[in-house]
Amino acid sequence: MNSGQVKLGIAPIAWTNDDLPDLGAENTFEQCVSEMALAGFSGCEVGNKYPRDPGTLRRYLEPRGLRICNAWYSTYFVTGRRQETIEGFIQHRDFLHAMGAGVIGCSEQGRGIQGKPLPIFEKKPVFTGAEWELLGEGMNTLAALAAEKDMRVCLHHHMGTGIQTPAEIDRFMEVTQDSVGLLLDTGHLYFSEGDQQAVDSVADKYMSRIIHVHLKDVRPDVLDTVRRERLSFLEAVALGAFTVPGDGAVSFDYLFSALEKNGYSGWMVVEAEQNPAKANPFEYALMARRFIREKTGI
């Protein structure tokens, strides 16, 4: 893989969890970014302890050789909150642009249950035809707004949302223009379907629209427990459903090969939310970095 085209980042969610703030509450922002750099990563996403003033944030990141590559943005198009979503997006876009990021990862949270105490597989939302139309129009609008800053917007498919399964990703791609990209998340695809084929087939089908990649692995025994006991998404996270690439059931060989073959240019970001008291984030960051180097040469 071409190290000039592919850059490696890591998400702060392994140090401090945005959805479960008690996980990693003891870890400081400075510790987080220092350990990211020590582990060999050149970029990161944005967590809840990050300063939101670009000048302040740069003073922490630049001495450590880090840059911001993306930050989560929640959209609410299917529940009719179009204007609110667009206004918030413009502020978010401008912050990321000031930090030098080129992509903006969006997750449609309308009727989402990822933060609720509900069974993640049985109670996820299913969008109506009218809701898909609202979502498509809204995301096309965000793509145009991103283009004003020479940026790209992409969908982060996610457990507990209306875009969780491969079929739902298909529908999303149908209702949006090519200007809307895909954030491929290996862990969420595997978690959703429970098999490798889901990851590889979505990567194959939408390679031309993948503009950001989350490298996340899944512990299959925990996934089995989540299905059997009808657990929520947050319960799954707390139990350790996710881990870094190379430590679970997901195979990354095909994805890495396909990205290289198709000349992928962009970020691959390790995102593995765990309980840092049980899974030391620095040790797991080092583990992930070694795995990626062994598999890709980067």
Disulfide bonds with the S-S distance in Angstrom:
none
